[in-house]
Amino acid sequence: MPSISLAGAENKAVTPAPAGSAGVRVLHCLQMSNALHVPFDAATARIAEGTRSPAYPRLVIATTIMASSLAFIDGSVVNVGLPAIGRSFHAEAIGLQWVVNAYLLPLSALLLLGGAAGDRYGRRRLLIAGVLLFGIASLACAAAPTLILLLLARFVQGASAAMLMPNSLAILGQSFSGEAKGRAIGIWAATGAAAGAIGPVLGGWLIDAGSWRLAFLINVPLSAAAIVLASRYVDRNVDDIAGSLDWLGGALVTAALGLATWALTEGSGRAWSPSTFVVLGTGLIFLLVFLSAERRLGTGP
C-alpha cells in the first residue's frame, strides 16, 4: 500500500462533492442558515419582552381590572350620593352638578396625555402613580369639610383616573399576545362595564349603611391592594418606545378637550350664553391647532 504525504494532501484542492451528495446538501443548508440569520438586537429584545406571556397572567388581569374599576365605579357611585352631599353642604343643584363634572373634566382632558406619558415613562410606573394618587384623592374627598375642597379633590381624582385607565389597558397589550391578548382585553372590558353598573347599587348601600363619605373611603383599601399587586406581578417596563413626550401636542389637546367639555357642561346645565360659545369656540381652535401641529410633526424630516 503506497504511503500518502499529509503535507501534499493539505496543498491539494479538495475535489467538490458530486451534485446531490450529502456534502453539498449540508453546505447549502449552512449557507441558507447564514443568509436567513436575523440579528437579535436590543429593539427586538424589547419587542419580545413586551409581548411575552407573564408569569402570573391571572394576577396581571386582576391587577388591571382592580385599578380600572376604581375609575369605573367612582364615576357612577357618586351620582347616588349627590342628595346626601347636598344636604351635608347645603349646596344647590348647580354646585352638585360639578361634583360629577369636576371628575369627568380632567378625565376627558388628560386621557390622551396619560397614555402618552405611560409610553414614555413606563406603563407600570404610571399605573402605580395613578392608583396611589387616586387613593389619596379619595381620602381627601371623604374628609372634605366644604364643597370647594370636595370639588378640588374630585378634580385630582379625575386626573389620576386619566393616568391609570389607559395604562391598565396598555399593560394587557404588552403582557399578552395573540388570542391571549384578545381574551384578556375582553375580560377587562366586560368587568369594567359590570363595575359601572354595580356602582349605583354599591353607593346606595354604603349611604344607607353610614354616610356618603364611605363611597370614597372604599377606594382606599382597593387602591392599596392594586398597588401591591402591580408592584409584585406586573413586569417592569422595558419598552419605552417614545423618544420624548410631545409636550406641545399634549398641552394643545388637553386645552381643547378641557374647554370643550366645560362649555358643553355649562351649556347643558345652565344656558348657552355668549361666554359659553366663546369657550367652546376657543376649544375648537385649540383642537385645529393641535391637528395642524401633529400633521406638521408627522411630515417633518
ZASERO-27061 format. One line per 10 residues: number of its first residue (from 1); their letters; for each residue x, y, z of N, C-alpha, C. Coordinates in pm, whole numbers, always signed. Each point is the difference from the previous one (the first is absolute). Layout:
residues N
NUM	A	X:Y:Z:X:Y:Z:X:Y:Z ~ ...
***
This chain:
residues 301
1	MPSISLAGAE	+85:-120:+0:-85:+120:+0:+87:+123:+0 ~ -12:+91:-97:+88:+116:-10:-28:+97:+111 ~ +110:+67:+44:-16:+100:+107:-57:+128:-56 ~ -72:+74:+85:-65:+126:-41:+61:+112:+82 ~ +45:+101:-69:+60:+115:+67:-111:+94:+47 ~ -1:+24:+131:-103:+90:+53:+26:+143:-41 ~ +126:+38:-7:+31:+137:-41:-48:+27:-140 ~ +19:-98:-90:-45:+19:-137:-149:+3:-10 ~ -65:-78:+88:-147:-3:-5:-58:+133:+43 ~ +68:+69:+92:-52:+129:+46:+6:+104:-110
11	NKAVTPAPAG	+102:-12:-90:+16:+101:-104:-91:-24:-118 ~ -56:-118:-11:-85:-31:-115:-139:+57:+23 ~ -61:+40:-110:-137:+49:+8:-94:-115:+27 ~ -96:+23:+83:-97:-104:+33:-97:-14:-115 ~ -18:-120:-43:-90:-26:-113:-143:+18:+45 ~ -82:+83:-70:-139:+22:+42:-76:-131:-2 ~ -93:-8:+95:-83:-120:+5:-98:+1:-114 ~ -36:-115:-49:-95:-6:-110:-131:+66:+37 ~ -65:+53:-106:-129:+65:+22:-98:-97:+59 ~ -78:+50:+100:-100:-85:+63:+56:-82:+112
21	SAGVRVLHCL	+133:+6:+24:+60:-79:+106:-34:+62:+135 ~ +27:-74:+107:-29:+48:+135:+84:+121:+34 ~ +125:+5:-48:+87:+114:+30:-54:+130:-57 ~ -50:-4:-124:-55:+121:-61:-124:+46:+73 ~ -84:-95:+39:-123:+37:+70:+31:+66:+134 ~ +100:-54:+71:+38:+62:+126:+55:+139:-21 ~ +84:+18:-104:+58:+131:-30:-109:+100:-34 ~ -97:-42:-82:-110:+92:-35:-82:+38:+122 ~ -23:-92:+89:-77:+29:+120:+71:+103:+88 ~ +134:-14:+11:+76:+95:+79:-5:+140:-62
31	QMSNALHVPF	+10:+6:-134:-5:+129:-68:-136:+67:+18 ~ -109:-78:-11:-133:+56:+18:-22:+45:+143 ~ +57:-75:+95:-14:+39:+140:+67:+134:+26 ~ +117:+21:-59:+70:+128:+17:-74:+113:-69 ~ -61:-30:-116:-70:+103:-75:-127:+43:+70 ~ -67:-92:+67:-125:+30:+66:+17:+47:+142 ~ +123:+9:+47:+23:+40:+139:-42:+145:+20 ~ -83:+26:+104:-44:+134:+33:+59:+38:+134 ~ +74:+108:+8:+62:+36:+128:-106:+33:+104 ~ +15:-52:+121:-93:+23:+110:+53:+118:+80
41	DAATARIAEG	-31:+119:-49:+56:+119:+63:-86:+43:+117 ~ +33:+118:+56:-69:+46:+121:-147:+31:-28 ~ -27:+57:-120:-140:+31:-32:-84:-126:-9 ~ +56:-103:-65:-73:-126:-8:-21:-59:+138 ~ +99:+14:+85:-14:-51:+136:-110:+71:+74 ~ -13:+132:-20:-106:+74:+67:-136:-43:-50 ~ -12:-25:-131:-129:-44:-54:-37:-135:+57 ~ +97:-91:+2:-28:-132:+55:-34:+9:+147 ~ +68:+89:+71:-29:+17:+142:-141:+52:+21 ~ -46:+91:-92:-130:+60:+18:-115:-92:-36
51	TRSPAYPRLV	+23:-103:-80:-109:-85:-44:+8:-139:+60 ~ +87:-24:+95:+9:-132:+56:-117:-23:+95 ~ -24:-124:+31:-105:-33:+93:+51:+22:+142 ~ -77:+69:+86:+48:+27:+136:+4:-127:+83 ~ +78:+5:+106:+12:-117:+86:-129:-28:+76 ~ -76:+106:+31:-126:-14:+72:-110:+71:-80 ~ -47:-59:-108:-96:+70:-87:-130:+38:+69 ~ -51:-86:+86:-126:+31:+68:+16:+117:+95 ~ +113:+6:+68:+22:+110:+93:+24:+132:-74 ~ +60:-7:-118:+16:+122:-80:-136:+53:-43
61	IATTIMASSL	-86:-90:-46:-135:+42:-39:-75:+55:+121 ~ +11:-68:+114:-68:+47:+122:+51:+138:+41 ~ +130:+26:-17:+56:+130:+37:-57:+111:-87 ~ -3:-21:-130:-51:+103:-90:-149:+22:+20 ~ -74:-107:+28:-143:+14:+25:-25:+78:+128 ~ +74:-32:+105:-18:+70:+127:+33:+147:-13 ~ +107:+31:-75:+40:+140:-17:-104:+78:-80 ~ -41:-55:-114:-96:+72:-83:-138:+5:+63 ~ -36:-100:+82:-130:+1:+65:-14:+116:+96 ~ +112:+49:+54:-7:+118:+85:-62:+117:-75
71	AFIDGSVVNV	+42:+19:-125:-54:+110:-79:-142:-29:-46 ~ -27:-124:-42:-133:-34:-49:-105:+13:+111 ~ +30:-54:+116:-97:+2:+110:-19:+142:+52 ~ +110:+73:+16:-10:+134:+57:-78:+94:-91 ~ +4:-27:-131:-74:+85:-91:-150:-11:+15 ~ -49:-111:+57:-144:-21:+13:-48:-2:+144 ~ +89:-37:+93:-45:-14:+139:-33:+135:+62 ~ +65:+106:-46:-22:+132:+59:-137:+54:-36 ~ -53:-38:-116:-130:+51:-41:-109:-30:+103 ~ +9:-117:+61:-100:-39:+100:+14:+85:+126
81	GLPAIGRSFH	+122:+41:+30:+24:+75:+122:-20:+150:-11 ~ -37:+52:-117:-15:+144:-17:-104:+61:+93 ~ -117:-59:+19:-94:+61:+96:+56:+10:+141 ~ +68:-105:+45:+59:+3:+134:+112:+103:+8 ~ +80:+14:-106:+105:+102:-2:-61:+139:+3 ~ -109:+19:-73:-67:+130:+1:-53:+37:+136 ~ -59:-96:+72:-48:+28:+135:+115:+29:+96 ~ +113:-67:-19:+113:+19:+90:+63:+138:-16 ~ +8:+49:-124:+64:+129:-26:-100:+111:-30 ~ -129:-29:+3:-104:+98:-32:+26:+59:-139
91	AEAIGLQWVV	+30:-88:-93:+37:+42:-135:-121:-3:-93 ~ +5:+86:-101:-106:+4:-100:+30:-101:-111 ~ -96:-11:-91:+13:-100:-106:+119:+29:-91 ~ +29:+129:-23:+112:+35:-88:+133:-43:+63 ~ +14:+22:+131:+122:-42:+67:+16:-151:+4 ~ -113:-71:+17:+6:-146:+2:+34:-56:-138 ~ -41:+72:-104:+34:-47:-134:+151:-5:-20 ~ +72:+93:+63:+144:+3:-17:+73:-104:+84 ~ -72:-65:+93:+61:-113:+69:+29:-112:-99 ~ -86:-13:-99:+21:-99:-107:+91:+56:-108
101	NAYLLPLSAL	-24:+125:-40:+77:+58:-110:+145:+26:+36 ~ +28:+30:+127:+138:+21:+41:+84:-126:-15 ~ -65:-114:-4:+69:-127:-23:+12:-30:-149 ~ -108:+22:-75:-1:-33:-142:+84:+95:-84 ~ +9:+125:+42:+73:+100:-80:+149:-35:-12 ~ +75:-19:+108:+142:-37:-18:+17:-140:-58 ~ -94:-90:+26:+10:-133:-57:-3:+4:-151 ~ -94:+75:-57:-9:+8:-145:+112:+84:-60 ~ +46:+102:+73:+103:+88:-55:+139:-62:+3 ~ +28:-82:+101:+135:-52:+20:+16:-145:-41
111	LLLGGAAGDR	-102:-62:-55:+6:-142:-30:+108:-33:-103 ~ +6:+78:-108:+101:-24:-103:+141:+26:+54 ~ +14:+105:+79:+131:+32:+56:+46:-108:+98 ~ -95:-57:+75:+36:-107:+93:+50:-124:-71 ~ -62:-34:-112:+49:-114:-78:+135:+25:-62 ~ +21:+123:-52:+130:+33:-58:+110:+1:+105 ~ -32:+48:+121:+100:+0:+106:+37:-142:+40 ~ -96:-92:-5:+31:-140:+29:+94:-60:-102 ~ -18:+35:-127:+91:-48:-103:+141:+52:+20 ~ +11:+120:+52:+132:+62:+14:+69:-40:+131
121	YGRRRLLIAG	-71:+2:+111:+62:-18:+130:-25:-138:+62 ~ -80:-82:-66:-26:-134:+52:-144:-16:+45 ~ -68:-99:-55:-143:-16:+30:-21:-50:+142 ~ +85:-87:+46:-13:-49:+137:+20:+114:+99 ~ +97:+85:-27:+29:+113:+88:-118:+97:+4 ~ -58:+30:-117:-113:+92:-6:-124:-61:+63 ~ -17:-131:-15:-115:-65:+62:+8:+10:+153 ~ +115:-31:+56:+15:+6:+146:-15:+143:+50 ~ +58:+96:-72:-12:+140:+41:-145:+47:-7 ~ -71:-41:-106:-140:+40:-13:-88:-60:+109
131	VLLFGIASLA	+22:-128:+31:-80:-65:+106:+31:+63:+135 ~ +127:+29:+27:+38:+62:+126:-64:+138:+15 ~ +6:+79:-107:-60:+133:+4:-152:-8:+14 ~ -60:-101:-64:-144:-17:+10:-41:-34:+143 ~ +78:-86:+66:-32:-34:+138:+12:+119:+93 ~ +105:+82:-19:+17:+119:+83:-114:+99:-24 ~ -38:+19:-127:-110:+91:-31:-132:-51:+56 ~ -20:-131:-1:-122:-57:+58:-6:+26:+150 ~ +113:-12:+66:+5:+30:+143:-30:+148:+26 ~ +49:+87:-89:-28:+143:+14:-147:+29:-25
141	CAAAPTLILL	-62:-71:-94:-143:+17:-24:-81:-39:+123 ~ +36:-110:+61:-74:-48:+117:+14:+95:+118 ~ +112:+70:+9:+24:+90:+114:-28:+146:-32 ~ -52:+30:-120:-18:+139:-41:-101:+71:+89 ~ +38:+114:+62:-94:+71:+86:-91:+97:-74 ~ +37:+37:-123:-80:+93:-79:-17:-54:-141 ~ -96:+58:-71:-26:-44:-137:+116:+36:-92 ~ +64:+113:+21:+112:+42:-84:+115:-100:+11 ~ +33:-42:+121:+108:-98:+18:-40:-135:-59 ~ -127:-34:+6:-46:-124:-62:+19:+7:-151
151	LLARFVQGAS	-31:+113:-60:+16:+16:-145:+147:-8:-39 ~ +88:+60:+80:+143:-8:-30:+50:-144:+7 ~ -44:-73:+102:+40:-140:+12:-57:-84:-114 ~ -122:+32:-43:-58:-71:-114:+78:+28:-128 ~ +51:+121:-14:+82:+33:-117:+127:-85:-1 ~ +62:-16:+116:+120:-84:+8:-35:-146:-30 ~ -116:-44:+46:-45:-135:-33:-10:-19:-151 ~ -58:+97:-69:-13:-11:-145:+134:-3:-71 ~ +94:+83:+48:+134:+1:-60:+72:-133:+21 ~ -14:-57:+120:+65:-129:+26:-67:-113:-77
161	AAMLMPNSLA	-132:+9:-20:-68:-100:-82:+48:+5:-145 ~ +34:+119:-48:+55:+12:-135:+139:-63:-11 ~ +67:-18:+112:+130:-68:+0:-17:-152:+4 ~ -91:-48:+82:-7:-146:+20:-82:-72:-106 ~ -102:+64:-55:-87:-70:-94:+71:-42:-129 ~ +64:+93:-74:+65:-43:-124:+117:-94:+22 ~ +70:+16:+113:+116:-85:+24:-38:-138:+49 ~ -116:-15:+65:-45:-134:+36:-30:-81:-125 ~ -60:+62:-100:-26:-69:-126:+129:-26:-77 ~ +92:+97:+3:+127:-16:-72:+84:-112:+61
171	ILGQSFSGEA	-8:-20:+130:+75:-108:+65:-48:-135:-51 ~ -130:-15:-21:-50:-125:-58:+53:-18:-141 ~ +8:+108:-77:+50:-12:-136:+146:-39:-6 ~ +81:+43:+96:+142:-33:-3:+31:-132:+70 ~ -94:-49:+83:+26:-122:+76:-47:-125:-71 ~ -97:+14:-92:-56:-115:-69:+15:+19:-150 ~ -13:-110:-73:+7:+5:-145:-96:-104:-57 ~ -40:+22:-126:-86:-97:-67:-138:-7:+61 ~ -52:-121:+8:-133:-20:+55:-8:+36:+147 ~ +109:-20:+72:+1:+34:+142:-22:+150:+21
181	KGRAIGIWAA	+52:+83:-89:-19:+145:+11:-147:+36:-18 ~ -63:-55:-104:-141:+28:-22:-88:-46:+115 ~ +32:-116:+55:-77:-51:+112:+17:+88:+124 ~ +124:+43:+27:+26:+84:+117:-70:+135:-13 ~ +5:+62:-119:-66:+129:-18:-152:-15:+8 ~ -53:-111:-50:-144:-24:+12:-44:-12:+144 ~ +77:-71:+80:-32:-12:+144:+7:+136:+67 ~ +102:+78:-35:+17:+134:+58:-119:+89:-35 ~ -43:+0:-125:-111:+86:-42:-132:-45:+63 ~ -25:-131:+2:-125:-50:+58:-7:+31:+149
191	TGAAAGAIGP	+111:-16:+70:+1:+28:+143:-17:+149:+27 ~ +57:+84:-86:-18:+144:+17:-145:+41:-18 ~ -67:-59:-100:-142:+30:-20:-84:-46:+120 ~ +33:-117:+52:-71:-50:+117:+25:+88:+122 ~ +124:+49:+14:+32:+87:+114:-78:+130:-7 ~ -15:+56:-121:-79:+121:-14:-146:-21:+35 ~ -52:-120:-27:-139:-30:+35:-17:-27:+149 ~ +103:-54:+63:-7:-30:+144:+15:+126:+84 ~ +63:+104:-57:+27:+122:+74:-120:+61:+70 ~ -112:+26:-69:-116:+59:+69:-54:-87:+113
201	VLGGWLIDAG	-1:-132:-21:-47:-90:+106:+91:+8:+121 ~ +131:-4:-26:+96:+8:+110:-9:+134:+72 ~ -15:+108:-77:-11:+131:+61:-123:+13:+89 ~ -114:-49:-49:-120:+5:+82:+13:-79:+127 ~ +62:-117:-7:+17:-82:+119:+92:+67:+102 ~ +109:+61:-47:+93:+67:+91:-64:+121:+66 ~ -79:+74:-75:-65:+118:+58:-104:-41:+103 ~ -75:-105:-29:-98:-47:+99:+68:-57:+124 ~ +116:-61:-21:+70:-61:+114:+69:+102:+88 ~ +37:+114:-54:+73:+97:+80:-10:+140:-54
211	SWRLAFLINV	+88:+34:-95:+8:+137:-50:+49:-3:-144 ~ -20:+113:-68:+50:+10:-137:+153:-3:-4 ~ +63:+29:+111:+146:-2:+5:+55:-142:-15 ~ -79:-100:+35:+44:-138:-17:+16:-36:-148 ~ -74:+68:-87:+13:-27:-144:+138:+36:-52 ~ +70:+92:+69:+137:+35:-37:+101:-82:+80 ~ -32:-29:+126:+95:-75:+83:+23:-142:-51 ~ -99:-58:-68:+17:-137:-48:+109:-9:-106 ~ +33:+114:-63:+106:+0:-102:+139:-18:+61 ~ +15:+35:+127:+133:-2:+61:+56:-142:+10
221	PLSAAAIVLA	-71:-98:+59:+56:-136:+4:+13:-62:-138 ~ -92:+33:-92:+12:-53:-135:+125:+55:-70 ~ +31:+127:+22:+121:+59:-58:+125:-66:+57 ~ +1:-24:+130:+116:-65:+62:+20:-140:-56 ~ -108:-75:-18:+12:-135:-54:+49:+3:-144 ~ -49:+95:-80:+44:+10:-139:+148:+36:-10 ~ +48:+86:+89:+142:+37:-1:+87:-119:+35 ~ -40:-77:+99:+78:-118:+39:+5:-101:-115 ~ -112:-26:-63:-3:-95:-111:+84:+49:-117 ~ -12:+129:-33:+78:+53:-112:+149:-4:+28
231	SRYVDRNVDD	+39:+26:+124:+142:+0:+34:+60:-140:-6 ~ -80:-102:+29:+53:-136:+8:-15:-79:-129 ~ -108:+21:-74:-32:-91:-109:-1:+62:-139 ~ +5:+131:-10:+10:+64:-131:+146:+24:-32 ~ +44:-45:-116:+141:+12:-37:+39:+146:-14 ~ +126:+25:+32:+53:+134:-19:+6:+32:-149 ~ -20:+129:-31:-4:+39:-141:+140:+6:-59 ~ +15:-60:-117:+125:+8:-74:-27:+44:-143 ~ -119:+52:-24:-41:+35:-136:-35:+147:-11 ~ +87:+86:+49:-24:+143:-13:+23:+38:-145
241	IAGSLDWLGG	-108:-6:-78:+13:+13:-145:+9:+146:-44 ~ -45:+93:+81:+2:+139:-39:+131:+64:+42 ~ +63:+74:-94:+124:+65:+33:-20:+113:+100 ~ -105:+77:-17:-31:+108:+91:-150:+25:-6 ~ -51:+55:+108:-143:+27:+7:-33:+126:-79 ~ -106:-5:-78:-43:+114:-80:-74:+98:+91 ~ +76:+86:+66:-60:+92:+96:-91:+100:-68 ~ +38:+49:-117:-84:+98:-70:-133:-63:-39 ~ +7:-118:-61:-124:-67:-39:-85:-35:+121 ~ +63:-46:+109:-74:-33:+120:-70:+122:+59
251	ALVTAALGLA	+70:+114:+2:-61:+121:+55:-116:+49:-88 ~ +17:-9:-131:-105:+46:-91:-125:-85:+10 ~ +17:-133:-2:-117:-87:+3:-66:+4:+138 ~ +78:+18:+106:-58:+13:+133:-83:+127:+11 ~ +52:+111:-51:-76:+125:+2:-126:-11:-86 ~ +12:-64:-116:-116:-14:-89:-111:-82:+64 ~ +36:-116:+52:-101:-87:+62:-56:+61:+127 ~ +87:+63:+79:-47:+61:+124:-98:+113:-24 ~ +33:+90:-91:-90:+113:-28:-131:-47:-64 ~ +9:-95:-91:-122:-50:-64:-90:-71:+101
261	TWALTEGSGR	+60:-80:+88:-80:-69:+101:-65:+99:+96 ~ +74:+102:+42:-57:+100:+90:-115:+74:-67 ~ +18:+38:-126:-106:+74:-70:-125:-85:-17 ~ +17:-127:-37:-116:-86:-17:-70:-25:+133 ~ +78:-10:+107:-60:-20:+132:-79:+122:+44 ~ +58:+118:-17:-69:+122:+38:-122:+24:-89 ~ +13:-25:-128:-112:+23:-91:-118:-90:+28 ~ +27:-126:+34:-110:-92:+28:-56:+19:+140 ~ +82:+50:+93:-45:+15:+138:-71:+130:+25 ~ +51:+107:-55:-62:+132:+23:-67:+51:-127
271	AWSPSTFVVL	+76:+70:-81:-52:+54:-126:+119:+29:-91 ~ -30:+5:-129:+105:+28:-98:+17:+152:-11 ~ +84:+52:+88:+29:+143:+2:+110:+31:-101 ~ +21:+127:-32:+109:+35:-92:+137:-45:+49 ~ +24:+8:+130:+129:-44:+52:+21:-151:-20 ~ -109:-76:+9:+11:-144:-22:+39:-30:-144 ~ -59:+72:-94:+37:-20:-140:+145:+42:-26 ~ +45:+105:+69:+139:+44:-17:+96:-109:+48 ~ -31:-59:+116:+85:-106:+53:-1:-122:-93 ~ -118:-36:-50:-9:-113:-92:+78:+27:-128
281	GTGLIFLLVF	-12:+122:-54:+75:+34:-120:+150:-1:+24 ~ +42:+45:+119:+143:-3:+34:+51:-143:+6 ~ -82:-88:+57:+38:-142:+4:+15:-59:-139 ~ -90:+36:-91:+10:-50:-137:+124:+55:-70 ~ +35:+126:+30:+121:+58:-59:+124:-76:+48 ~ +5:-27:+130:+112:-79:+54:+7:-137:-67 ~ -115:-60:-27:-3:-131:-64:+56:+8:-142 ~ -36:+105:-74:+52:+17:-136:+151:+25:+1 ~ +45:+79:+97:+145:+24:+11:+72:-129:+34 ~ -60:-82:+86:+59:-129:+34:+12:-90:-123
291	LSAERRLGTG	-106:-9:-79:+4:-83:-120:+104:+51:-99 ~ +10:+131:-13:+99:+57:-91:+142:-28:+48 ~ +23:+13:+131:+134:-24:+54:+39:-147:-14 ~ -95:-90:+24:+32:-142:-12:+23:-39:-146 ~ -75:+61:-90:+22:-29:-142:+136:+49:-45 ~ +39:+118:+45:+131:+53:-34:+112:-86:+60 ~ -25:-49:+122:+99:-85:+63:+14:-134:-71 ~ -114:-52:-51:+4:-128:-70:+65:+7:-137 ~ -6:+117:-66:+59:+16:-132:+137:+65:+4 ~ +51:+23:+122:+131:+65:+13:+112:-94:-39
301	P	+124:+49:-3:+115:-84:-38:+29:-105:+104
***
